[in-house]
Amino acid sequence: MTQCTVHVIDDDLSVRCAVARLLRSHDQRVRTYPSAREFLSQQLDARPSCVVLDLQMPEMSGLDLQEMLTRGHESLSIVFISGHADIPDSVRAMKAGAVDFLTKPFDEHQLLAAVDAALSRSRQACSNRDALHRDRAIFETLTPREREVCVRVAQGMLNKQIGGEFGTAEKTIKVQRGRVMQKLGAQSVTDVVRLIERLRVGGHLPPLNYLGNSADQAGKLPGLSPHLY
């Protein structure tokens, strides 16, 4: 199993040491930081990980760091810890995606359970991210015309309909459709629909009903990566 990392960020040295010691005693890989800025100064790897994050710290608060991380590190789960939390802060943190919000002093079993839940969420997010990368890679093996055919197959169009739209013989579309199925490793149209939907949900294709009749038109649509289409 991929080694996960727990990042502990707290300006209180005694808290950092106590949390790190507890987590290491349960075979967790731990890194500690006295501030959010020090944490941000290091390069994060792509492995599953979570942050045990103090709410109130000098310079940058835990909530400010959470806001930054949600914009570029969706697989990084957060567990908040605080000795001075109020209800609005905890609500804001949870609404922004925190796994848990623990008030100091907290029970060690609570922290361990929260970290386990955070790492589980991070593993799933990393798995989803890697699957999306594989979907993009396999979609990019298609030629521009095969991508057009692929999307229209996912829309439920028949070969004759696709050929009519492109001004191409039905038998030509049939051949192109066969190549699409082969390159994607698709056993059925359902497999194609699922792949296109995953790319759409991942932000790499627009909704199917937005697609135009050509690659040039599609490439100008919001949310469509030009290198994909």
Z-matrix of the N, CA and C atoms (Angstrom, degrees):
N
C 1 1.469
C 2 1.526 1 109.84
N 3 1.341 2 117.35 1 141.47
C 4 1.453 3 122.19 2 179.42
C 5 1.522 4 110.52 3 -61.08
N 6 1.339 5 115.76 4 134.03
C 7 1.450 6 120.99 5 179.24
C 8 1.522 7 110.20 6 -70.75
N 9 1.310 8 116.20 7 125.06
C 10 1.462 9 121.31 8 178.72
C 11 1.530 10 109.44 9 -92.36
N 12 1.316 11 115.67 10 162.49
C 13 1.459 12 121.18 11 178.20
C 14 1.529 13 109.89 12 -126.63
N 15 1.323 14 115.91 13 136.43
C 16 1.462 15 121.65 14 173.53
C 17 1.520 16 107.34 15 -108.83
N 18 1.331 17 116.58 16 118.37
C 19 1.459 18 122.37 17 178.32
C 20 1.521 19 108.38 18 -96.01
N 21 1.315 20 116.75 19 122.64
C 22 1.469 21 121.68 20 -179.79
C 23 1.524 22 108.35 21 -107.35
N 24 1.339 23 116.38 22 119.00
C 25 1.467 24 121.58 23 -177.70
C 26 1.521 25 108.96 24 -120.93
N 27 1.324 26 115.82 25 112.38
C 28 1.467 27 120.85 26 -179.55
C 29 1.521 28 107.78 27 -158.30
N 30 1.330 29 117.43 28 134.96
C 31 1.460 30 119.87 29 -179.37
C 32 1.526 31 112.67 30 -77.36
N 33 1.316 32 117.66 31 -8.52
C 34 1.468 33 122.34 32 177.91
C 35 1.526 34 108.74 33 -92.08
N 36 1.335 35 116.25 34 112.44
C 37 1.456 36 121.15 35 -176.98
C 38 1.521 37 112.37 36 -58.79
N 39 1.328 38 117.14 37 -40.26
C 40 1.465 39 119.98 38 -177.53
C 41 1.528 40 110.90 39 -64.55
N 42 1.330 41 116.58 40 -37.03
C 43 1.465 42 120.32 41 178.55
C 44 1.527 43 110.02 42 -69.07
N 45 1.336 44 116.45 43 -45.37
C 46 1.471 45 119.79 44 178.97
C 47 1.518 46 111.13 45 -56.27
N 48 1.310 47 115.77 46 -46.60
C 49 1.460 48 120.13 47 -177.58
C 50 1.525 49 111.59 48 -66.31
N 51 1.330 50 117.06 49 -42.14
C 52 1.465 51 120.68 50 -178.51
C 53 1.528 52 111.11 51 -65.78
N 54 1.321 53 116.54 52 -44.29
C 55 1.467 54 120.25 53 -179.96
C 56 1.517 55 110.40 54 -66.28
N 57 1.324 56 116.67 55 -43.76
C 58 1.467 57 120.09 56 179.95
C 59 1.525 58 111.02 57 -62.80
N 60 1.328 59 116.25 58 -42.27
C 61 1.461 60 120.09 59 -179.70
C 62 1.529 61 110.82 60 -62.51
N 63 1.320 62 116.35 61 -43.30
C 64 1.463 63 120.49 62 179.54
C 65 1.532 64 110.94 63 -62.23
N 66 1.315 65 116.45 64 -47.46
C 67 1.463 66 120.01 65 -177.32
C 68 1.529 67 111.89 66 -66.45
N 69 1.316 68 116.17 67 -40.18
C 70 1.475 69 119.38 68 178.75
C 71 1.521 70 111.52 69 -65.85
N 72 1.330 71 116.08 70 -31.31
C 73 1.466 72 118.85 71 178.43
C 74 1.523 73 110.81 72 -68.37
N 75 1.333 74 116.89 73 -13.96
C 76 1.470 75 121.85 74 176.59
C 77 1.527 76 110.57 75 -111.99
N 78 1.339 77 114.26 76 28.18
C 79 1.481 78 122.81 77 171.50
C 80 1.518 79 114.16 78 65.45
N 81 1.326 80 117.01 79 28.06
C 82 1.460 81 119.58 80 175.02
C 83 1.528 82 109.99 81 -91.13
N 84 1.314 83 115.68 82 144.92
C 85 1.466 84 121.81 83 173.96
C 86 1.521 85 106.81 84 -85.32
N 87 1.328 86 117.42 85 121.09
C 88 1.470 87 121.49 86 -170.61
C 89 1.526 88 110.88 87 -125.21
N 90 1.333 89 114.67 88 140.03
C 91 1.455 90 121.60 89 170.58
C 92 1.529 91 107.15 90 -129.00
N 93 1.330 92 116.67 91 139.97
C 94 1.466 93 120.21 92 -175.86
C 95 1.527 94 111.16 93 -118.63
N 96 1.351 95 114.80 94 152.56
C 97 1.462 96 121.78 95 -177.61
C 98 1.532 97 108.76 96 -145.52
N 99 1.331 98 117.67 97 139.93
C 100 1.467 99 120.49 98 179.09
C 101 1.529 100 113.45 99 -83.73
N 102 1.338 101 117.13 100 -9.91
C 103 1.458 102 119.54 101 -178.07
C 104 1.518 103 110.79 102 -155.03
N 105 1.326 104 115.10 103 160.82
C 106 1.459 105 120.54 104 177.37
C 107 1.523 106 110.81 105 -65.11
N 108 1.326 107 117.03 106 -37.62
C 109 1.462 108 120.25 107 -177.72
C 110 1.527 109 111.10 108 -65.84
N 111 1.329 110 117.73 109 -37.11
C 112 1.465 111 119.06 110 177.18
C 113 1.529 112 110.53 111 -66.18
N 114 1.321 113 115.83 112 -38.56
C 115 1.457 114 119.59 113 176.62
C 116 1.529 115 110.74 114 -61.56
N 117 1.322 116 117.19 115 -43.40
C 118 1.461 117 121.47 116 -178.27
C 119 1.527 118 112.43 117 -69.88
N 120 1.317 119 117.85 118 -19.27
C 121 1.467 120 120.99 119 -178.08
C 122 1.523 121 112.93 120 -76.35
N 123 1.330 122 117.11 121 -13.18
C 124 1.459 123 119.37 122 -178.75
C 125 1.525 124 110.90 123 -101.78
N 126 1.323 125 114.95 124 154.70
C 127 1.459 126 121.02 125 -178.28
C 128 1.519 127 109.68 126 -82.81
N 129 1.330 128 115.94 127 121.44
C 130 1.455 129 120.20 128 178.80
C 131 1.520 130 109.74 129 -84.14
N 132 1.323 131 116.85 130 138.08
C 133 1.457 132 119.49 131 176.94
C 134 1.529 133 109.23 132 -88.41
N 135 1.319 134 115.02 133 178.12
C 136 1.466 135 120.13 134 -173.18
C 137 1.522 136 112.94 135 -91.12
N 138 1.329 137 117.29 136 3.88
C 139 1.458 138 119.75 137 -177.68
C 140 1.525 139 111.75 138 -76.54
N 141 1.329 140 117.29 139 158.68
C 142 1.466 141 120.08 140 176.93
C 143 1.524 142 110.94 141 -56.89
N 144 1.318 143 115.91 142 137.99
C 145 1.465 144 119.75 143 -179.21
C 146 1.518 145 109.70 144 -162.29
N 147 1.310 146 114.90 145 164.19
C 148 1.462 147 119.94 146 176.24
C 149 1.513 148 109.31 147 -142.24
N 150 1.335 149 115.03 148 167.00
C 151 1.457 150 121.44 149 -179.56
C 152 1.522 151 109.11 150 -122.13
N 153 1.325 152 116.25 151 127.19
C 154 1.459 153 121.93 152 168.37
C 155 1.520 154 104.56 153 -95.06
N 156 1.316 155 116.96 154 110.27
C 157 1.460 156 122.11 155 -163.06
C 158 1.520 157 112.64 156 -122.54
N 159 1.330 158 115.34 157 125.04
C 160 1.467 159 120.48 158 175.21
C 161 1.526 160 109.23 159 -71.48
N 162 1.295 161 116.65 160 141.34
C 163 1.463 162 120.75 161 -176.78
C 164 1.524 163 111.94 162 -73.02
N 165 1.340 164 116.71 163 -50.06
C 166 1.460 165 121.06 164 -174.20
C 167 1.519 166 110.45 165 -108.72
N 168 1.344 167 115.45 166 113.16
C 169 1.453 168 121.90 167 178.31
C 170 1.525 169 108.56 168 -138.49
N 171 1.344 170 117.53 169 155.50
C 172 1.469 171 120.31 170 177.43
C 173 1.528 172 111.23 171 -63.33
N 174 1.294 173 117.24 172 155.60
C 175 1.463 174 125.78 173 175.36
C 176 1.528 175 112.65 174 70.68
N 177 1.310 176 116.93 175 -63.24
C 178 1.463 177 120.41 176 -179.17
C 179 1.515 178 109.50 177 -132.59
N 180 1.322 179 116.92 178 123.82
C 181 1.467 180 120.64 179 -178.95
C 182 1.519 181 110.83 180 -77.09
N 183 1.321 182 115.34 181 167.82
C 184 1.455 183 120.40 182 176.73
C 185 1.523 184 112.01 183 -62.67
N 186 1.335 185 116.75 184 -37.31
C 187 1.466 186 120.31 185 179.30
C 188 1.524 187 111.37 186 -66.59
N 189 1.334 188 116.50 187 -37.87
C 190 1.470 189 120.12 188 177.82
C 191 1.530 190 110.31 189 -65.01
N 192 1.331 191 116.28 190 -41.46
C 193 1.462 192 119.84 191 178.60
C 194 1.520 193 110.53 192 -65.64
N 195 1.319 194 116.68 193 -40.79
C 196 1.470 195 120.05 194 178.29
C 197 1.523 196 110.60 195 -57.94
N 198 1.328 197 116.35 196 -43.24
C 199 1.468 198 120.22 197 -179.67
C 200 1.523 199 110.97 198 -61.04
N 201 1.323 200 117.40 199 -39.56
C 202 1.456 201 121.26 200 179.06
C 203 1.530 202 111.25 201 -67.17
N 204 1.319 203 116.10 202 -42.72
C 205 1.464 204 120.43 203 -175.88
C 206 1.521 205 112.07 204 -68.54
N 207 1.325 206 117.72 205 -32.73
C 208 1.465 207 120.08 206 -178.92
C 209 1.521 208 111.62 207 -68.03
N 210 1.336 209 117.58 208 -16.16
C 211 1.464 210 120.44 209 -179.34
C 212 1.523 211 112.97 210 -88.58
N 213 1.326 212 117.92 211 -14.40
C 214 1.460 213 117.53 212 -177.23
C 215 1.507 214 115.74 213 -146.33
N 216 1.317 215 117.09 214 -4.57
C 217 1.471 216 120.19 215 -177.41
C 218 1.526 217 108.96 216 -136.86
N 219 1.334 218 115.24 217 64.12
C 220 1.463 219 120.13 218 -174.83
C 221 1.525 220 112.98 219 -63.07
N 222 1.337 221 117.19 220 -23.92
C 223 1.467 222 120.12 221 -177.84
C 224 1.530 223 112.34 222 -83.96
N 225 1.316 224 117.20 223 -3.29
C 226 1.470 225 121.56 224 -177.68
C 227 1.523 226 108.81 225 -93.00
N 228 1.327 227 117.46 226 107.09
C 229 1.465 228 122.17 227 -177.87
C 230 1.524 229 110.74 228 -85.06
N 231 1.332 230 116.04 229 153.03
C 232 1.461 231 120.57 230 -174.03
C 233 1.522 232 111.42 231 -126.36
N 234 1.331 233 115.01 232 134.35
C 235 1.459 234 122.92 233 170.65
C 236 1.526 235 106.70 234 -117.70
N 237 1.321 236 117.04 235 118.78
C 238 1.465 237 120.78 236 180.00
C 239 1.525 238 110.54 237 -87.14
N 240 1.342 239 114.69 238 144.09
C 241 1.458 240 121.07 239 170.61
C 242 1.530 241 106.83 240 -130.81
N 243 1.336 242 116.78 241 141.53
C 244 1.461 243 119.09 242 -177.82
C 245 1.513 244 111.59 243 -159.91
N 246 1.322 245 114.54 244 145.26
C 247 1.451 246 119.92 245 174.65
C 248 1.515 247 112.16 246 -101.96
N 249 1.338 248 116.20 247 -3.59
C 250 1.466 249 119.63 248 -175.64
C 251 1.524 250 111.27 249 -136.19
N 252 1.290 251 117.59 250 35.91
C 253 1.462 252 120.40 251 -175.82
C 254 1.519 253 111.64 252 -80.34
N 255 1.324 254 114.45 253 147.93
C 256 1.461 255 119.19 254 170.55
C 257 1.522 256 107.83 255 -118.96
N 258 1.310 257 115.87 256 171.41
C 259 1.464 258 120.08 257 -175.45
C 260 1.529 259 112.23 258 -60.82
N 261 1.343 260 120.20 259 -45.14
C 262 1.469 261 119.15 260 179.38
C 263 1.527 262 113.38 261 -57.79
N 264 1.345 263 116.99 262 -39.73
C 265 1.467 264 120.21 263 179.11
C 266 1.523 265 111.30 264 -63.95
N 267 1.318 266 116.01 265 -45.87
C 268 1.457 267 119.35 266 -178.28
C 269 1.525 268 111.41 267 -66.04
N 270 1.326 269 116.10 268 -38.89
C 271 1.471 270 119.69 269 177.72
C 272 1.523 271 110.48 270 -64.24
N 273 1.331 272 116.55 271 -44.01
C 274 1.467 273 120.63 272 179.42
C 275 1.522 274 110.91 273 -61.11
N 276 1.333 275 116.16 274 -43.02
C 277 1.467 276 120.07 275 -179.28
C 278 1.518 277 111.57 276 -63.90
N 279 1.319 278 117.39 277 -44.05
C 280 1.461 279 120.79 278 -178.24
C 281 1.519 280 111.35 279 -69.35
N 282 1.340 281 117.12 280 -38.83
C 283 1.458 282 120.14 281 178.06
C 284 1.519 283 111.52 282 -64.08
N 285 1.332 284 116.03 283 -29.96
C 286 1.469 285 120.72 284 -179.90
C 287 1.529 286 111.91 285 -83.41
N 288 1.326 287 116.96 286 1.12
C 289 1.461 288 119.18 287 173.03
C 290 1.510 289 117.29 288 110.27
N 291 1.334 290 118.37 289 6.70
C 292 1.463 291 119.56 290 177.84
C 293 1.525 292 110.59 291 -61.17
N 294 1.321 293 116.57 292 144.69
C 295 1.461 294 120.91 293 179.78
C 296 1.524 295 110.48 294 -75.80
N 297 1.336 296 116.70 295 -37.98
C 298 1.468 297 120.43 296 -179.13
C 299 1.515 298 108.98 297 -157.95
N 300 1.332 299 115.21 298 164.78
C 301 1.459 300 121.98 299 179.47
C 302 1.523 301 106.74 300 -137.66
N 303 1.325 302 116.23 301 107.56
C 304 1.462 303 121.69 302 -175.15
C 305 1.526 304 110.60 303 -106.85
N 306 1.320 305 115.73 304 137.73
C 307 1.459 306 121.26 305 179.34
C 308 1.526 307 109.82 306 -98.00
N 309 1.334 308 116.58 307 130.17
C 310 1.462 309 121.99 308 177.75
C 311 1.524 310 109.21 309 -72.60
N 312 1.328 311 118.27 310 142.76
C 313 1.476 312 126.25 311 -8.87
C 314 1.532 313 110.22 312 -77.39
N 315 1.300 314 117.18 313 136.99
C 316 1.462 315 120.94 314 -177.77
C 317 1.526 316 109.91 315 -109.91
N 318 1.302 317 114.96 316 157.54
C 319 1.457 318 121.42 317 178.05
C 320 1.525 319 109.32 318 -73.68
N 321 1.335 320 116.82 319 138.13
C 322 1.461 321 119.30 320 -177.25
C 323 1.523 322 112.30 321 -61.69
N 324 1.317 323 117.36 322 -31.15
C 325 1.462 324 119.85 323 179.01
C 326 1.532 325 110.68 324 -68.76
N 327 1.333 326 115.91 325 -33.12
C 328 1.462 327 119.43 326 175.81
C 329 1.526 328 110.89 327 -63.28
N 330 1.330 329 115.21 328 -44.92
C 331 1.460 330 119.41 329 -179.44
C 332 1.523 331 111.12 330 -65.12
N 333 1.313 332 117.09 331 -44.97
C 334 1.461 333 120.34 332 -179.61
C 335 1.521 334 111.33 333 -61.51
N 336 1.325 335 116.08 334 -40.97
C 337 1.464 336 119.91 335 179.03
C 338 1.525 337 110.83 336 -66.32
N 339 1.338 338 116.60 337 -40.12
C 340 1.461 339 120.74 338 179.85
C 341 1.526 340 110.90 339 -65.79
N 342 1.316 341 116.77 340 -41.63
C 343 1.466 342 120.69 341 178.83
C 344 1.524 343 110.70 342 -65.79
N 345 1.316 344 117.30 343 -41.53
C 346 1.471 345 120.26 344 176.88
C 347 1.524 346 110.82 345 -59.36
N 348 1.333 347 116.04 346 -43.59
C 349 1.465 348 120.23 347 179.62
C 350 1.530 349 110.75 348 -65.47
N 351 1.331 350 116.47 349 -39.63
C 352 1.461 351 120.53 350 -179.94
C 353 1.520 352 111.32 351 -65.92
N 354 1.324 353 117.08 352 -41.69
C 355 1.468 354 120.05 353 179.74
C 356 1.524 355 111.14 354 -69.37
N 357 1.316 356 116.61 355 -34.28
C 358 1.460 357 120.41 356 176.45
C 359 1.525 358 110.32 357 -63.61
N 360 1.334 359 116.38 358 -43.24
C 361 1.466 360 120.28 359 177.90
C 362 1.527 361 110.48 360 -64.21
N 363 1.329 362 116.17 361 -40.36
C 364 1.456 363 119.86 362 -179.32
C 365 1.530 364 111.31 363 -65.91
N 366 1.326 365 116.57 364 -40.33
C 367 1.474 366 119.52 365 177.64
C 368 1.526 367 110.43 366 -59.74
N 369 1.334 368 116.81 367 -43.05
C 370 1.454 369 120.14 368 -179.48
C 371 1.522 370 110.91 369 -65.54
N 372 1.334 371 116.43 370 -41.01
C 373 1.461 372 120.14 371 179.12
C 374 1.523 373 110.96 372 -64.41
N 375 1.328 374 117.30 373 -40.28
C 376 1.470 375 120.85 374 177.92
C 377 1.529 376 110.62 375 -65.85
N 378 1.320 377 115.98 376 -39.42
C 379 1.463 378 120.39 377 178.20
C 380 1.529 379 110.29 378 -62.78
N 381 1.323 380 116.91 379 -44.03
C 382 1.465 381 121.22 380 178.36
C 383 1.524 382 111.10 381 -63.62
N 384 1.329 383 116.51 382 -41.07
C 385 1.466 384 121.23 383 179.37
C 386 1.521 385 110.76 384 -63.33
N 387 1.334 386 116.63 385 -45.14
C 388 1.460 387 120.32 386 -179.50
C 389 1.527 388 111.51 387 -65.56
N 390 1.338 389 116.10 388 -37.05
C 391 1.465 390 120.16 389 178.21
C 392 1.524 391 110.29 390 -65.36
N 393 1.342 392 116.67 391 -39.41
C 394 1.459 393 120.32 392 178.56
C 395 1.522 394 110.83 393 -65.04
N 396 1.332 395 116.87 394 -39.07
C 397 1.460 396 120.18 395 176.71
C 398 1.527 397 111.00 396 -61.78
N 399 1.320 398 116.51 397 -39.61
C 400 1.466 399 119.64 398 177.84
C 401 1.531 400 110.76 399 -66.11
N 402 1.335 401 116.64 400 -40.00
C 403 1.459 402 120.23 401 177.69
C 404 1.524 403 110.67 402 -61.40
N 405 1.318 404 116.61 403 -43.97
C 406 1.469 405 120.13 404 179.36
C 407 1.519 406 110.84 405 -62.99
N 408 1.330 407 116.04 406 -43.23
C 409 1.459 408 119.80 407 -178.04
C 410 1.522 409 111.42 408 -62.73
N 411 1.318 410 116.48 409 -42.06
C 412 1.466 411 119.08 410 -178.18
C 413 1.528 412 110.49 411 -72.16
N 414 1.336 413 117.71 412 -34.74
C 415 1.459 414 120.89 413 177.77
C 416 1.526 415 110.61 414 -65.15
N 417 1.324 416 116.08 415 -35.49
C 418 1.461 417 120.65 416 -178.87
C 419 1.527 418 112.97 417 -72.12
N 420 1.330 419 118.45 418 -10.92
C 421 1.466 420 120.13 419 175.04
C 422 1.523 421 110.98 420 -75.31
N 423 1.326 422 117.61 421 -15.27
C 424 1.454 423 121.05 422 179.32
C 425 1.530 424 110.68 423 -78.58
N 426 1.331 425 116.04 424 148.36
C 427 1.458 426 120.00 425 173.14
C 428 1.533 427 108.60 426 -72.42
N 429 1.349 428 117.43 427 164.64
C 430 1.472 429 118.97 428 178.14
C 431 1.528 430 112.85 429 -53.92
N 432 1.336 431 118.48 430 -42.56
C 433 1.452 432 119.79 431 -179.66
C 434 1.528 433 110.73 432 -69.25
N 435 1.333 434 117.35 433 -37.68
C 436 1.463 435 120.09 434 178.13
C 437 1.524 436 110.92 435 -64.29
N 438 1.327 437 117.30 436 -33.23
C 439 1.460 438 119.98 437 176.72
C 440 1.525 439 110.59 438 -67.13
N 441 1.323 440 115.98 439 -40.21
C 442 1.464 441 119.88 440 176.56
C 443 1.527 442 110.43 441 -61.45
N 444 1.328 443 116.02 442 -44.81
C 445 1.466 444 120.45 443 179.20
C 446 1.520 445 110.01 444 -64.38
N 447 1.327 446 116.35 445 -42.00
C 448 1.467 447 121.64 446 -178.76
C 449 1.523 448 110.91 447 -58.39
N 450 1.325 449 116.30 448 -47.62
C 451 1.462 450 120.23 449 -178.38
C 452 1.523 451 110.59 450 -63.45
N 453 1.329 452 117.18 451 -39.34
C 454 1.460 453 120.02 452 -178.58
C 455 1.522 454 112.14 453 -73.59
N 456 1.312 455 116.48 454 -29.81
C 457 1.465 456 119.57 455 171.73
C 458 1.526 457 109.16 456 -63.22
N 459 1.336 458 115.74 457 -42.35
C 460 1.470 459 120.15 458 178.61
C 461 1.524 460 111.64 459 -65.07
N 462 1.330 461 116.49 460 -26.82
C 463 1.464 462 120.34 461 176.74
C 464 1.528 463 112.02 462 -76.47
N 465 1.327 464 116.25 463 -9.09
C 466 1.459 465 119.82 464 179.17
C 467 1.514 466 114.32 465 92.97
N 468 1.318 467 117.39 466 11.74
C 469 1.458 468 120.60 467 -178.74
C 470 1.529 469 111.13 468 -76.64
N 471 1.315 470 116.55 469 144.44
C 472 1.463 471 122.79 470 176.79
C 473 1.524 472 109.49 471 -82.32
N 474 1.346 473 115.87 472 161.96
C 475 1.464 474 120.32 473 179.33
C 476 1.528 475 111.48 474 -55.07
N 477 1.324 476 116.01 475 -42.66
C 478 1.457 477 120.59 476 -178.80
C 479 1.522 478 111.16 477 -62.70
N 480 1.326 479 116.64 478 -39.91
C 481 1.461 480 120.68 479 179.55
C 482 1.530 481 110.89 480 -67.46
N 483 1.321 482 116.72 481 -42.57
C 484 1.466 483 120.87 482 179.51
C 485 1.521 484 109.82 483 -64.22
N 486 1.340 485 116.05 484 -43.84
C 487 1.453 486 119.99 485 178.26
C 488 1.514 487 112.08 486 -60.97
N 489 1.333 488 116.48 487 -39.88
C 490 1.452 489 120.29 488 178.25
C 491 1.514 490 111.85 489 -63.86
N 492 1.332 491 117.09 490 -38.68
C 493 1.460 492 120.45 491 179.38
C 494 1.520 493 111.54 492 -67.10
N 495 1.325 494 116.17 493 -39.39
C 496 1.463 495 120.80 494 -176.96
C 497 1.524 496 113.11 495 -89.67
N 498 1.339 497 117.56 496 -8.44
C 499 1.457 498 119.84 497 -174.79
C 500 1.513 499 111.56 498 68.76
N 501 1.336 500 116.46 499 36.46
C 502 1.463 501 123.45 500 -175.99
C 503 1.519 502 109.69 501 -122.63
N 504 1.307 503 116.13 502 149.53
C 505 1.461 504 120.47 503 179.51
C 506 1.520 505 110.71 504 -63.30
N 507 1.321 506 116.07 505 144.89
C 508 1.461 507 121.27 506 -178.63
C 509 1.530 508 111.36 507 -58.80
N 510 1.339 509 117.15 508 -37.38
C 511 1.466 510 119.94 509 -178.41
C 512 1.533 511 111.20 510 -67.17
N 513 1.336 512 116.53 511 -30.23
C 514 1.469 513 120.33 512 176.80
C 515 1.528 514 110.10 513 -67.52
N 516 1.323 515 115.99 514 -43.52
C 517 1.466 516 120.38 515 178.04
C 518 1.528 517 110.01 516 -62.96
N 519 1.338 518 115.97 517 -37.58
C 520 1.464 519 119.79 518 179.43
C 521 1.522 520 110.71 519 -60.49
N 522 1.342 521 116.41 520 -42.28
C 523 1.468 522 121.06 521 178.55
C 524 1.530 523 110.01 522 -65.40
N 525 1.325 524 116.42 523 -45.46
C 526 1.470 525 120.39 524 -179.74
C 527 1.526 526 111.08 525 -63.89
N 528 1.299 527 115.91 526 -39.15
C 529 1.460 528 120.76 527 177.70
C 530 1.533 529 110.58 528 -62.87
N 531 1.324 530 116.79 529 -40.35
C 532 1.459 531 120.59 530 177.83
C 533 1.514 532 112.00 531 -63.05
N 534 1.337 533 116.05 532 -38.99
C 535 1.464 534 119.94 533 178.24
C 536 1.524 535 110.94 534 -66.22
N 537 1.330 536 115.63 535 -39.11
C 538 1.465 537 120.36 536 177.49
C 539 1.525 538 110.29 537 -59.68
N 540 1.312 539 116.23 538 -49.36
C 541 1.464 540 120.48 539 -178.63
C 542 1.526 541 110.65 540 -60.77
N 543 1.327 542 116.11 541 -40.61
C 544 1.464 543 120.43 542 -178.40
C 545 1.522 544 111.24 543 -67.42
N 546 1.339 545 116.84 544 -47.85
C 547 1.464 546 120.29 545 -177.79
C 548 1.523 547 111.98 546 -64.70
N 549 1.324 548 116.12 547 -36.39
C 550 1.466 549 119.79 548 -179.34
C 551 1.521 550 112.35 549 -80.79
N 552 1.334 551 116.39 550 -12.08
C 553 1.457 552 119.35 551 -175.26
C 554 1.507 553 111.64 552 67.98
N 555 1.336 554 116.42 553 28.21
C 556 1.467 555 121.90 554 -177.04
C 557 1.524 556 110.48 555 -84.58
N 558 1.310 557 115.34 556 134.02
C 559 1.458 558 120.95 557 177.60
C 560 1.516 559 112.04 558 -92.26
N 561 1.326 560 116.25 559 -18.01
C 562 1.461 561 120.29 560 -177.67
C 563 1.521 562 109.31 561 -156.37
N 564 1.329 563 115.65 562 168.47
C 565 1.467 564 120.84 563 176.46
C 566 1.530 565 110.21 564 -60.82
N 567 1.311 566 116.32 565 -32.38
C 568 1.471 567 120.21 566 178.61
C 569 1.525 568 111.15 567 -57.99
N 570 1.330 569 117.12 568 -39.30
C 571 1.464 570 120.64 569 177.79
C 572 1.529 571 110.88 570 -62.75
N 573 1.322 572 116.47 571 -39.98
C 574 1.463 573 120.76 572 179.15
C 575 1.528 574 110.02 573 -65.90
N 576 1.323 575 116.42 574 -44.93
C 577 1.468 576 120.70 575 179.25
C 578 1.524 577 110.41 576 -58.51
N 579 1.310 578 116.89 577 -43.80
C 580 1.471 579 120.24 578 -178.31
C 581 1.522 580 111.26 579 -64.91
N 582 1.335 581 117.48 580 -41.38
C 583 1.460 582 120.03 581 179.81
C 584 1.526 583 110.67 582 -64.09
N 585 1.324 584 117.24 583 -47.14
C 586 1.461 585 120.56 584 179.81
C 587 1.522 586 111.14 585 -62.37
N 588 1.319 587 116.78 586 -38.44
C 589 1.465 588 120.09 587 178.90
C 590 1.525 589 110.99 588 -66.60
N 591 1.339 590 117.36 589 -39.32
C 592 1.465 591 119.63 590 177.58
C 593 1.530 592 110.54 591 -63.37
N 594 1.324 593 117.32 592 -41.22
C 595 1.462 594 120.20 593 177.45
C 596 1.529 595 110.88 594 -64.79
N 597 1.321 596 116.27 595 -38.28
C 598 1.467 597 119.82 596 179.34
C 599 1.523 598 110.96 597 -65.84
N 600 1.334 599 116.16 598 -47.76
C 601 1.465 600 120.30 599 179.83
C 602 1.532 601 110.63 600 -62.97
N 603 1.332 602 116.31 601 -33.99
C 604 1.459 603 120.76 602 179.10
C 605 1.518 604 113.83 603 -76.67
N 606 1.335 605 117.32 604 -1.91
C 607 1.461 606 121.25 605 176.37
C 608 1.506 607 114.98 606 88.16
N 609 1.335 608 118.08 607 12.66
C 610 1.457 609 121.03 608 -177.06
C 611 1.526 610 113.38 609 -102.67
N 612 1.299 611 117.13 610 -3.04
C 613 1.467 612 123.14 611 172.60
C 614 1.524 613 107.75 612 -145.42
N 615 1.329 614 117.91 613 147.07
C 616 1.467 615 120.14 614 175.61
C 617 1.519 616 109.58 615 -78.08
N 618 1.324 617 117.63 616 170.22
C 619 1.468 618 119.65 617 173.73
C 620 1.516 619 110.44 618 -52.84
N 621 1.327 620 116.82 619 143.50
C 622 1.457 621 120.87 620 -173.92
C 623 1.523 622 112.79 621 -56.23
N 624 1.321 623 117.36 622 -35.96
C 625 1.461 624 118.93 623 -177.08
C 626 1.519 625 112.66 624 -73.74
N 627 1.369 626 118.11 625 -6.27
C 628 1.456 627 121.01 626 176.66
C 629 1.520 628 112.21 627 -89.38
N 630 1.336 629 118.11 628 -14.97
C 631 1.444 630 120.62 629 -173.51
C 632 1.521 631 111.13 630 -68.32
N 633 1.313 632 114.77 631 136.06
C 634 1.449 633 120.06 632 179.38
C 635 1.511 634 111.70 633 -84.29
N 636 1.317 635 116.55 634 -167.25
C 637 1.450 636 121.16 635 -177.02
C 638 1.512 637 113.46 636 -93.66
N 639 1.317 638 117.86 637 4.48
C 640 1.460 639 119.51 638 179.32
C 641 1.503 640 109.83 639 -148.56
N 642 1.347 641 114.92 640 162.22
C 643 1.462 642 119.98 641 179.06
C 644 1.522 643 110.29 642 -63.63
N 645 1.355 644 117.78 643 -35.83
C 646 1.458 645 120.33 644 -179.82
C 647 1.516 646 111.22 645 -63.48
N 648 1.326 647 116.24 646 -43.33
C 649 1.462 648 119.70 647 179.13
C 650 1.511 649 110.39 648 -66.38
N 651 1.335 650 116.91 649 -44.69
C 652 1.462 651 120.23 650 -177.94
C 653 1.509 652 111.36 651 -63.14
N 654 1.356 653 116.57 652 -36.68
C 655 1.448 654 120.12 653 -177.31
C 656 1.510 655 113.66 654 -66.49
N 657 1.344 656 117.24 655 -17.51
C 658 1.453 657 121.04 656 179.94
C 659 1.516 658 112.29 657 -92.42
N 660 1.306 659 118.13 658 -4.90
C 661 1.454 660 120.67 659 -175.21
C 662 1.505 661 111.68 660 -80.00
N 663 1.340 662 118.34 661 147.09
C 664 1.459 663 121.74 662 -179.91
C 665 1.528 664 111.19 663 -59.26
N 666 1.337 665 114.47 664 137.82
C 667 1.458 666 119.72 665 174.16
C 668 1.505 667 114.53 666 85.15
N 669 1.351 668 118.50 667 -1.69
C 670 1.457 669 119.83 668 -177.66
C 671 1.502 670 109.39 669 -102.32
N 672 1.337 671 117.94 670 119.45
C 673 1.443 672 121.83 671 179.51
C 674 1.521 673 109.52 672 -69.43
N 675 1.342 674 119.05 673 122.58
C 676 1.453 675 121.32 674 -177.08
C 677 1.528 676 112.75 675 -56.53
N 678 1.331 677 118.08 676 -35.93
C 679 1.464 678 119.33 677 -177.91
C 680 1.509 679 112.49 678 -73.46
N 681 1.338 680 116.86 679 -12.52
C 682 1.448 681 118.93 680 178.16
C 683 1.523 682 111.37 681 -89.27
N 684 1.318 683 116.10 682 -30.33
C 685 1.466 684 118.05 683 -173.40
C 686 1.517 685 111.91 684 -131.51
